[in-house]
Amino acid sequence: MSDKVYYFETLKFLDKRKKLKEAISIAHPNFALVKYWGKNDTEENQPAMSSVSVTIDSLISKTKISENSSSKDLKWSLNGREQNDLNRILPTINYLSNLYGTKDNIQIESNNNFPTAAGLASSASGIASLVTAFERYYDLQLPIEEKIKACMLGSGSAPRSLLGGFVLMDHLDHFRCSQILERTEWQLNILVCITSAQEKIISSRQAMEISRKTSPHYGKWLDINSSHIRQAIRFIKAKDLLGLGRVSEENCDFMHKVINSSVPSITYKNRMTEMCIETVKQLRERGHQLFYTVDAGPQVKIICEQKTSKIIKDAILRQTIVPQIIDASIGMPPQSL
Ligand code: PMV
């Protein structure tokens, strides 16, 4: 079906739909094990490479959509604060509203149960929960391709939060997201070490553009992507934690080399980040199976076996000065409540 025919078919179908009084949905963030850093297309916000992630269960973004009876405007509050700048959600809302064929006055309330914009993928879970709540509010059954597009307009990593477990987002196949393993198939723990709850110094969207334009390592970063993706899929399917850790840490270190070598240089890690990484390496030398990953922020995510999770958490708290560790395991897709 051509895009145009599909659009009109969708409108006809949507005309018959009712909307609910309110809709509440939740989604979880996802942490990339093979990361994307750099865009192909800044307008459509499309990543220049594929990525592999794991969805995280105890971190939650909740979005409520209801009718805004008090004004004609779209209203958005984040963690209880009304937002004047709607740029983070407007591309997604406009895309979905065009598909729906009308512009209603809606009120969007988003809340995270974890630090926002601090390198814990709150934009991914926030946008995925927004798209899910929108779908519920208008009683739609959006095709997955539309949900991926709507999510991507808000955050390049958000489409991966549409699925639970281990997820591949394939940039060579229209950013199709597929599940490599279901969460119950490989039960691991994720220790989220909060080294600082402050908002990041520069958004990932801005920083990755600087990297793409200025880092001398950006070309090599693009080149290694397909090999890292292949290896990560193989190790996940084989449930090989040390193998997955090797490729994931190499990928993470390379991304931070690209970020640091950008002009001007950008650094997301802090001293505590480095201490946690050092402790992870020591614990591995002592025979534990675990690895680290760090995104656009100073937090360290440790992926480990469930049976040794407590020993590892205690060691991190003892050997570093990390004030808070959040226990998590592998998460589910978004849900409407
Ligand atoms: O979701 P974005 O577009 O703001 O950027 C995500 C960037 C990383 O988290 C560092 C990597 C990734 O693949 O999630």
Residues whose N, C-alpha, C, O or C-beta is under 5 A from the ligand:
A	BS01	PMV	A32 V34 K35 Y36 S51 S155 G156 S157 A158 S204 R205 D295 A296
